[in-house]
């Protein structure tokens, strides 16, 4: 069975296309912006959300 959305994971896996797509859609941001933010603040969902102003 393949995962298509995060299962209560506190991290975003930027090496999985489906994970980036999920969070990009959820926060309505371009994939590249999401990757840039992850590189800057780390892969913790809370940190990325805060950096994107999506709290």
FENUR-V187412 format. One line per field, one symbol per residue. ss: DSSP state (H for helix, E for strand, C for the rest). phi: phi as a letter, one per 30 degrees, with the letter a starting at -180 (. if undefined). burial: I if it has 24 or more other C-alpha atoms within 12 Angstrom, else O. A space follows every 50 residues. Layout:
# FENUR-V187412
ss=???
phi=???
burial=???
This chain:
# FENUR-V187412
ss=CCCCCCCCCCECCCCCHHHHHHHHHHHCCCHHHHHHHHHHHCCEHHHHHH HHCCC
phi=.cdbadchddbccdcceddddeddddchbdedddddddddcjcdeddded ddicd
burial=OOOOOOOOOOOIIIOOOOIIIIIIOOOOOOOOOIIOIIOOOOIOIOOIIO OIOOO
